[in-house]
Amino acid sequence: MPDLEPTRSTAGKERRSRPCVFEPPAWNWSKSDDTGWWVRSDWSSALLREGRLPLDEWKLSGRLTTVKRGPHRVVYRADLAEGSVYVKHFLVPNFRAMARQWFRSGKGRNEGRRAAKLEAIGVPTITPVALGERRVRKFLLENYLVTKEIPNTLPLDEFVERQLPLMEPVRQGRLRRDLARVLADLTARLHDAGFVHQDFHPGNLLIRIESDDSLRLAVIDLDALRVTSRLKWCGVRDNLALLNHYFWSRCNRADRYRFLTAYLEARREPAVPEPRQLAREIERATRVWAERLWRRWGRRCWSRNKYFQVERRPGFRVIASRDLDTPCLEAILADPEGPIRREGAVILKDSRTALVAETTVMVKGRPTPAIYKRFHSKKPLESLLNLIRPSRAGRAWQAGQHLKSRGLPTPQNLAYIVKTGRGPITRWLSRESYLLMVKAEPSITLADYTREVLPGCSIEIRRERIERLILSLARLLRMLHERSISDRDLKSANILIVGDPDAEELALTLIDLVGVQLIHPLPKGRRLQNLARLQLSLAEVPGRTRTDSLRFLRAYLPWGLSTRNDWKDLWRKVARLIDSKEEKNRRRGRPLS
């Protein structure tokens, strides 16, 4: 059982007194078929049966659970009488992975070596108890690493997102400060020894809260750990940006700056950069890294992976979330109009451009309310135009993935279905398209809330709700623009209030995402258009004043990063855009919404 109490010691003395990893006398060697095993002597009888790791036997007895499964690695947890262990089964799915192990040795062996190095510098980490390697004609293929459980711990991201917000404010504030200090000390210790974790995020850190409320951290997933002879400050900046990417949207600037100052104090470097300058560089590097990561996540919705499945049938193309049950997907493919005609389906909208129905589908084995939308062709040549641009359903499908990738609120997309021709050429022409998404419940559109609920409130309650609504809208729009998202049809009818409308902080989410675009960097003209469109849709809210519009603008602007009087110019430009939109709708005879 590794001790999570950090102790600084001289790495050279530790290495000289420590036996080599996976070698006698501390480790026993055995072989079964083409798989060889190094097992720590005190764990031999517990882990091996006739020279094999009895995974099937543990599974049948209910002692084995699958923690994570992917194309390159499967992680199991085995609850044994001697204690719980984790088994990492490193797979070799392609020639690239095979060649990597031939030149860089196996991932299991690498993790074991790095665990010994981290222990030598006083960084708590995993404790290997067995290593298995399958070799064919001396070529390394699959391999295993078995490590002891680090007791009474949980992943740091789970602690930050689920446990910390539920604590009382005084204790929560104290633990946030202690976490910044402990995490800074751990990171400084890694960097002082020349270690750089290339997948540095809270999911690869474990946390334990001691009886006196002190915090202990441990590093896991050591395959991404690299050692450099001389770590420069540009490398430090990029590595801290990886960690900052997670906390960027979950902690305030004061917490992140507290971490940075504690990190610089803990470093053993004689000369460290000025904290404010380094903080600005880390923020810029975080933004660059986040944009690359978000775009990669945004492309997931078009390919087959662990999140989505892609199918092609005669006359149809479909991409569906793996959360949608297969029988339900097959029924929709057999009859795309079925969810609309199904008993209990409610038609919410039927216009020239789209039909929207509320129905029920099976998601993860549970009946789930859903919205099913059929897009009609607006123009005769729309099928040809869709060859060079995404269809409206495709744009909404992609926009939903962009919003989810950036941590922005929107209902989950379940399936994107396109009806095509059956010939060799017409099979690429999209005709009607369908979009299936989860229905947010309970919810009400912002337009219905301002039209039906607010007028029935007393003046005092209405004023309080409008002020709360303004702040929530400003935060939502600022978050959209900070993450390079524009919505040219951002209006009250396309914003949902999810949950209790009387809550202290409103939960707002976006729907009808056809007009959503990803543009980085986001031009000022797009920001102004979004502001004008939203303000115009709120013009008829009862009890809303010009002061509320100014309060919204002040909450939207990042005052700490902009000049104090730039709101005046923004106010005038938004007003001109609103006047232009009203005039255009009058000329075309279209109502404002």
C-alpha positions in Angstrom: 0.0 0.0 0.0 1.7 3.2 -1.1 1.9 6.0 1.4 0.4 9.2 0.0 2.5 11.4 2.4 5.0 13.2 0.1 8.6 13.1 1.3 11.4 14.9 -0.5 14.6 12.8 -0.7 17.7 12.5 -2.7 16.9 10.5 -5.9 20.4 9.1 -6.3 20.5 7.5 -2.9 17.1 6.0 -3.4 18.0 4.5 -6.7 21.3 3.0 -5.4 19.5 1.3 -2.5 16.5 0.0 -4.6 16.7 -3.3 -6.5 16.0 -3.3 -10.3 12.4 -3.4 -11.3 10.9 -6.8 -12.3 14.1 -8.8 -11.4 15.1 -11.2 -8.6 15.2 -11.6 -5.6 12.0 -9.6 -5.1 10.3 -10.9 -8.2 9.6 -14.5 -9.3 9.6 -15.6 -13.0 7.2 -18.1 -14.6 5.9 -18.8 -18.0 2.8 -20.4 -19.5 2.5 -20.9 -23.3 4.0 -17.7 -24.9 3.3 -15.4 -21.9 6.0 -14.8 -19.3 5.2 -13.4 -15.8 7.2 -11.4 -13.3 5.3 -11.5 -10.0 6.3 -10.1 -6.7 7.0 -13.0 -4.3 4.4 -12.0 -1.8 1.7 -11.9 -4.5 2.6 -15.1 -6.5 0.0 -17.4 -5.0 -2.8 -14.8 -5.2 -2.3 -13.8 -8.8 -1.3 -16.8 -10.8 -3.0 -20.2 -11.4 -0.8 -22.7 -13.3 1.3 -19.8 -14.5 -1.7 -17.8 -15.8 -3.7 -14.8 -14.6 -7.1 -16.3 -13.9 -9.3 -13.4 -15.3 -12.1 -15.8 -16.4 -12.2 -17.4 -13.0 -12.4 -14.1 -11.2 -15.1 -12.9 -13.6 -17.2 -16.0 -13.0 -16.9 -15.5 -9.2 -18.0 -11.9 -9.5 -14.7 -10.5 -8.3 -13.7 -8.9 -11.6 -15.2 -5.7 -13.0 -14.2 -3.8 -16.2 -13.2 -0.2 -15.3 -12.3 1.0 -18.8 -12.3 -0.5 -22.3 -10.7 0.8 -25.5 -9.0 -0.3 -28.6 -5.5 -0.1 -27.0 -6.2 -0.9 -23.4 -8.6 -2.7 -21.1 -8.5 -2.0 -17.3 -10.0 -4.4 -14.8 -10.5 -4.3 -11.0 -10.1 -7.6 -9.1 -11.2 -7.8 -5.5 -9.1 -10.5 -4.0 -8.7 -11.8 -0.4 -5.2 -10.2 -0.3 -6.6 -6.9 -1.4 -7.9 -5.2 -4.5 -5.7 -4.9 -7.6 -6.0 -3.2 -11.0 -5.1 -5.2 -14.1 -4.1 -3.2 -17.2 -4.2 -5.3 -20.4 -2.3 -3.5 -23.1 -3.5 -4.6 -26.5 -1.7 -4.4 -29.9 -4.6 -3.6 -32.4 -2.4 -2.6 -35.4 1.1 -2.6 -36.8 1.9 0.8 -35.4 1.3 -0.3 -31.8 3.3 -3.4 -32.4 6.2 -1.5 -33.8 6.1 1.0 -31.0 6.6 -1.8 -28.4 9.5 -3.3 -30.4 11.4 -0.1 -30.3 10.3 1.4 -26.9 9.5 -1.8 -24.9 6.1 -2.7 -23.5 3.8 -0.2 -21.9 3.5 -2.3 -18.8 7.2 -2.5 -18.3 7.6 1.3 -19.0 4.9 2.1 -16.4 6.6 -0.1 -13.8 10.0 1.6 -14.3 8.4 5.1 -14.1 6.6 4.2 -10.9 9.9 3.3 -9.3 11.4 6.6 -10.5 8.5 8.6 -9.1 8.7 6.8 -5.8 12.4 7.7 -5.6 11.7 11.4 -5.8 8.8 11.1 -3.2 5.8 11.3 -5.6 3.0 8.9 -4.6 2.0 6.7 -7.4 1.0 3.1 -8.3 2.7 0.0 -6.9 3.2 -2.8 -9.5 2.9 -6.4 -8.2 3.0 -8.3 -11.5 4.1 -7.9 -15.1 3.0 -10.2 -18.0 4.4 -10.1 -21.5 3.3 -12.2 -24.5 6.1 -12.8 -27.0 6.0 -14.6 -30.3 9.5 -15.4 -31.7 10.9 -12.8 -29.3 8.5 -10.1 -30.6 6.5 -8.4 -27.8 2.8 -8.4 -28.3 0.1 -8.0 -25.6 1.3 -7.3 -22.1 -0.2 -6.8 -18.6 0.6 -4.7 -15.6 -1.0 -5.5 -12.2 -0.9 -2.8 -9.5 -2.2 -2.6 -5.9 -5.2 -0.4 -5.2 -4.4 3.0 -3.6 -7.1 2.8 -0.8 -9.6 5.5 0.1 -9.0 7.6 -3.0 -11.0 8.8 -5.9 -10.1 10.6 -9.2 -9.5 14.3 -8.7 -11.9 15.3 -11.4 -14.7 13.4 -9.7 -13.8 15.1 -6.4 -13.9 18.6 -8.0 -17.1 18.1 -9.9 -19.2 16.0 -7.5 -18.0 16.1 -3.9 -16.5 19.5 -3.4 -19.7 21.5 -4.5 -21.8 19.6 -1.9 -19.6 20.6 1.0 -20.4 23.5 3.3 -18.9 26.9 2.0 -16.3 27.3 4.8 -14.9 23.8 4.4 -15.2 24.0 0.6 -13.1 27.2 0.5 -10.4 25.7 2.8 -10.1 22.6 0.7 -9.9 24.6 -2.6 -7.0 26.5 -1.2 -5.3 23.4 0.1 -5.8 21.6 -3.2 -4.1 24.4 -5.1 -1.1 24.2 -2.7 -0.9 20.4 -2.7 -1.3 20.2 -6.5 1.3 22.9 -7.0 3.8 21.0 -4.8 3.3 17.8 -6.6 3.7 19.4 -10.0 6.8 21.3 -8.9 8.3 18.1 -7.7 7.7 16.4 -11.1 9.2 19.3 -13.0 12.2 19.6 -10.7 13.1 16.0 -11.5 12.5 16.6 -15.3 9.2 14.7 -15.5 6.5 15.9 -17.9 3.1 14.2 -18.0 1.8 14.4 -21.5 -1.7 13.6 -20.4 -1.7 15.9 -17.4 -5.3 16.2 -16.2 -7.2 15.5 -13.0 -8.5 12.2 -14.3 -4.9 10.9 -14.0 -4.6 12.1 -10.4 -6.0 10.4 -7.3 -7.0 12.3 -4.1 -7.4 11.2 -0.5 -8.9 13.3 2.3 -7.2 12.4 5.6 -9.0 12.5 9.0 -7.6 16.0 9.7 -9.0 17.2 6.3 -5.5 17.3 4.8 -5.2 16.3 1.1 -2.9 13.7 -0.5 -2.4 13.3 -4.3 -1.1 10.3 -6.3 -0.1 10.1 -10.0 -1.5 7.3 -12.2 -1.4 6.4 -15.9 2.3 6.7 -16.2 2.5 5.6 -19.9 2.3 9.3 -20.8 5.1 10.3 -18.4 8.3 11.5 -20.1 11.7 12.4 -18.7 13.7 15.3 -20.1 17.3 16.1 -19.3 16.6 19.8 -19.0 13.0 21.1 -18.7 12.8 24.7 -20.0 10.2 27.2 -19.0 8.5 26.9 -22.4 8.0 23.2 -21.7 6.7 24.1 -18.2 4.2 26.6 -19.7 2.8 24.0 -22.1 2.5 21.3 -19.5 0.8 23.6 -17.0 -1.6 24.6 -19.9 -2.7 21.0 -20.1 -3.6 21.0 -16.4 -5.1 24.5 -16.7 -7.4 23.4 -19.5 -9.5 21.4 -17.1 -9.6 24.0 -14.3 -10.1 26.9 -16.8 -13.9 26.4 -16.8 -14.3 25.1 -13.3 -12.2 27.4 -11.1 -12.0 31.2 -10.9 -8.9 33.2 -11.8 -7.9 33.6 -8.1 -7.7 29.9 -7.6 -5.6 29.4 -10.7 -3.3 32.2 -9.7 -3.0 30.8 -6.2 -1.8 27.5 -7.7 0.8 29.2 -9.9 2.3 31.3 -7.1 2.5 28.1 -4.9 4.1 26.2 -7.8 6.8 28.9 -8.3 7.6 28.9 -4.6 8.0 25.1 -4.6 10.3 25.0 -7.6 14.0 24.5 -6.9 15.0 26.7 -9.8 17.2 29.7 -8.8 15.5 32.0 -11.3 11.7 31.8 -11.9 9.7 34.0 -14.2 7.4 36.8 -13.0 4.1 35.1 -12.0 1.8 37.5 -13.9 3.7 37.2 -17.1 3.8 33.4 -16.8 0.1 33.4 -16.0 -0.7 35.3 -19.2 1.5 32.9 -21.2 -0.2 29.9 -19.7 -3.7 31.3 -20.4 -2.7 31.9 -24.1 -1.2 28.4 -24.4 -4.4 26.9 -22.7 -6.6 28.6 -25.3 -4.5 27.3 -28.2 -4.5 23.8 -26.7 -8.2 23.9 -25.9 -9.1 24.9 -29.5 -7.2 22.0 -30.9 -8.7 19.6 -28.5 -12.3 20.9 -29.0 -12.0 20.7 -32.7 -10.8 17.1 -32.5 -13.7 16.2 -30.2 -16.1 18.0 -32.5 -15.2 15.7 -35.4 -16.2 12.6 -33.4 -19.8 12.8 -34.5 -19.0 12.0 -38.1 -17.0 8.7 -37.6 -17.4 5.3 -36.0 -15.9 5.3 -32.5 -16.8 4.5 -28.9 -19.3 7.4 -28.9 -21.0 7.1 -32.3 -21.9 4.4 -34.8 -22.2 4.9 -38.6 -24.6 2.8 -40.8 -25.5 2.9 -44.5 -28.6 1.2 -45.7 -30.2 1.3 -49.2 -31.8 4.8 -49.3 -30.4 5.9 -45.9 -27.3 7.2 -44.2 -27.4 7.3 -40.4 -25.0 8.3 -37.6 -26.3 7.5 -34.1 -25.1 7.8 -30.5 -24.2 4.5 -28.9 -26.5 5.5 -26.1 -29.5 4.9 -28.4 -30.6 1.3 -28.1 -30.1 -0.7 -31.3 -33.7 -2.0 -31.6 -34.9 1.5 -31.4 -32.5 2.7 -34.1 -33.5 -0.3 -36.4 -37.1 0.6 -36.0 -36.4 4.2 -37.1 -34.4 3.1 -40.1 -37.2 0.7 -41.1 -39.7 3.6 -41.0 -38.3 7.1 -40.5 -41.8 8.5 -40.2 -42.7 6.0 -37.4 -41.8 8.2 -34.4 -44.1 10.9 -35.8 -47.1 8.6 -36.3 -46.5 6.6 -33.2 -49.3 6.6 -30.6 -48.6 9.2 -28.0 -46.4 11.4 -30.2 -47.2 15.1 -30.0 -46.7 17.4 -33.0 -45.0 20.6 -31.6 -44.5 22.4 -34.9 -45.5 21.8 -38.5 -44.2 24.5 -41.0 -42.9 24.8 -44.5 -39.4 24.1 -43.3 -39.7 21.5 -40.6 -41.9 19.2 -38.6 -41.1 18.7 -34.9 -42.6 16.0 -32.7 -42.2 14.9 -29.2 -41.9 11.1 -28.8 -40.3 8.4 -26.6 -37.2 6.3 -27.4 -35.1 3.8 -25.6 -31.8 5.3 -24.3 -29.4 3.0 -22.3 -32.4 0.7 -21.8 -34.7 3.4 -20.4 -37.7 5.1 -22.0 -36.6 8.7 -22.6 -38.6 11.6 -23.9 -37.1 12.8 -27.2 -37.6 15.5 -29.9 -37.7 14.2 -33.5 -37.3 16.8 -36.2 -37.9 16.3 -39.9 -36.3 18.9 -42.1 -38.1 19.8 -45.4 -36.4 21.0 -48.5 -36.6 24.8 -48.6 -35.3 25.1 -52.2 -35.7 22.8 -55.3 -31.9 22.6 -55.6 -31.2 22.0 -51.9 -30.1 18.4 -52.5 -27.4 19.6 -55.0 -26.3 22.4 -52.6 -25.9 19.8 -49.8 -23.1 18.2 -51.9 -20.9 21.2 -51.2 -22.2 22.1 -47.8 -23.8 20.3 -44.8 -27.6 20.0 -44.8 -29.5 21.9 -42.1 -29.9 18.7 -40.1 -26.2 18.1 -40.5 -25.3 21.6 -39.3 -27.5 21.1 -36.2 -25.9 17.7 -35.6 -22.4 19.2 -35.9 -23.3 22.2 -33.8 -24.6 20.0 -31.0 -21.2 18.2 -30.9 -19.3 21.5 -30.9 -21.4 22.8 -27.9 -20.9 19.5 -26.0 -17.2 19.5 -26.7 -16.8 23.0 -25.3 -18.9 22.3 -22.2 -21.8 24.4 -23.4 -25.4 23.4 -22.5 -27.6 21.8 -25.1 -29.7 18.6 -25.2 -27.9 15.4 -26.3 -28.1 14.5 -30.0 -29.1 10.8 -30.5 -29.3 10.2 -34.3 -28.8 12.0 -37.6 -30.7 10.3 -40.5 -30.5 11.3 -44.2 -32.8 9.9 -46.9 -30.9 9.4 -50.2 -31.4 7.9 -53.6 -30.6 4.3 -54.4 -28.5 4.7 -57.5 -24.7 5.0 -57.7 -25.0 8.8 -58.1 -28.2 9.7 -56.3 -27.0 7.8 -53.2 -24.9 10.9 -52.5 -27.8 13.3 -52.8 -29.6 14.0 -49.6 -33.4 14.5 -49.7 -35.2 14.7 -46.4 -33.2 14.5 -43.2 -34.1 13.8 -39.6 -32.6 14.7 -36.2 -33.3 12.9 -33.0 -32.3 14.4 -29.6 -33.1 14.0 -25.9 -35.9 16.3 -24.6 -34.7 18.4 -21.6 -37.2 18.0 -18.8 -38.6 19.8 -17.0 -38.1 22.9 -19.2 -39.8 25.9 -20.8 -38.6 28.1 -23.6 -37.5 31.6 -22.6 -40.2 33.0 -25.0 -43.0 31.1 -23.3 -41.6 32.0 -19.8 -41.6 35.8 -20.6 -45.0 35.7 -22.3 -46.9 33.4 -20.0 -45.3 33.3 -16.6 -43.8 36.8 -16.0 -47.0 38.8 -16.6 -48.8 36.9 -13.8 -46.1 37.8 -11.2 -46.2 40.8 -8.9 -44.0 43.8 -9.7 -41.5 42.9 -7.0 -41.2 39.3 -8.0 -41.1 40.1 -11.7 -38.3 42.6 -11.1 -36.3 40.0 -9.2 -36.7 37.4 -11.9 -35.8 39.7 -14.7 -32.6 40.7 -13.0 -31.7 37.0 -12.4 -32.6 36.2 -16.0 -30.4 39.0 -17.3 -27.3 37.8 -15.5 -27.8 34.1 -16.6 -28.3 35.2 -20.3 -25.2 37.4 -20.2 -23.1 34.5 -18.7 -24.4 32.1 -21.4 -23.6 34.5 -24.3 -20.2 35.4 -22.9 -19.4 31.7 -22.6 -20.5 31.1 -26.2 -18.3 33.8 -27.6 -15.3 33.0 -25.4 -15.4 29.5 -26.9 -15.7 30.7 -30.5 -19.4 29.9 -31.0 -21.8 32.1 -32.9 -25.6 31.6 -33.2 -27.2 33.9 -35.8 -30.7 32.8 -34.7 -30.1 33.4 -31.0 -33.6 34.3 -29.8 -35.7 33.6 -26.7 -37.6 30.8 -28.5 -34.4 28.9 -29.0 -33.3 29.1 -25.3 -34.7 26.7 -22.7 -34.9 27.3 -19.0 -34.2 23.8 -17.6 -35.4 22.9 -14.1 -36.9 25.4 -11.7 -37.3 28.9 -13.2 -37.3 30.3 -9.6 -33.9 28.8 -8.8 -31.1 31.2 -7.6 -29.1 30.5 -10.8 -31.1 29.7 -13.9 -30.0 26.7 -16.0 -30.2 27.8 -19.6 -29.6 25.6 -22.6 -29.7 26.1 -26.4 -31.9 24.4 -28.9 -32.6 24.7 -32.7 -28.9 24.8 -33.6 -29.1 25.2 -37.4 -27.7 28.8 -37.1 -24.8 27.8 -34.8 -21.3 28.2 -36.3 -17.8 27.6 -35.0 -15.5 30.6 -36.0 -12.1 31.1 -34.4 -11.3 33.8 -33.7 -14.9 35.1 -33.6 -15.2 38.4 -35.5 -16.7 41.4 -33.7 -19.5 41.6 -36.3 -20.7 38.2 -35.3 -20.7 39.2 -31.6 -22.8 42.3 -32.4 -25.3 40.3 -34.6 -25.8 37.8 -31.7 -26.3 40.6 -29.2 -28.7 42.4 -31.4 -30.7 39.3 -32.2 -31.1 38.4 -28.6 -32.0 41.9 -27.5 -34.6 42.2 -30.2 -36.3 38.9 -29.1 -36.5 40.3 -25.5 -38.0 43.7 -26.5 -41.6 42.8 -25.4 -40.7 41.3 -22.0 -43.0 43.0 -19.5 -41.2 45.1 -17.0 -37.9 45.1 -18.8 -36.2 48.5 -19.0 -33.2 50.1 -20.8 -31.3 49.9 -17.5 -31.8 46.1 -17.7 -30.2 46.2 -21.2 -27.2 48.1 -19.9 -27.0 45.7 -16.9 -26.9 42.8 -19.4 -24.2 44.5 -21.4 -22.0 45.1 -18.3 -22.4 41.5 -17.3 -21.5 40.2 -20.8 -18.4 42.3 -21.1 -15.2 41.0 -19.5 -14.5 44.1 -17.5 -11.2 43.0 -16.1 -9.8 42.6 -19.7 -11.4 45.5 -21.6 -11.4 49.3 -21.3 -14.0 50.7 -19.0 -15.9 52.8 -21.6 -16.1 50.4 -24.6 -19.7 49.5 -23.7 -20.9 52.8 -25.2 -19.6 52.1 -28.6 -21.0 48.5 -28.4 -24.4 49.9 -27.2 -24.7 52.2 -30.3 -23.7 49.5 -32.8 -26.2 47.0 -31.3 -28.9 49.6 -31.5 -28.2 50.3 -35.2 -28.3 46.6 -35.9 -31.7 46.3 -34.1 -33.1 49.2 -36.2 -31.8 47.6 -39.4 -33.4 44.2 -38.5 -36.7 45.8 -37.7 -36.7 47.7 -41.0 -35.8 44.6 -43.0 -38.6 42.6 -41.5 -41.1 45.4 -42.1 -40.1 45.5 -45.8 -40.5 41.7 -46.1 -43.7 41.6 -44.1 -42.2 39.2 -41.6 -43.0 39.4 -37.9 -40.3 39.8 -35.3 -39.6 36.9 -33.0 
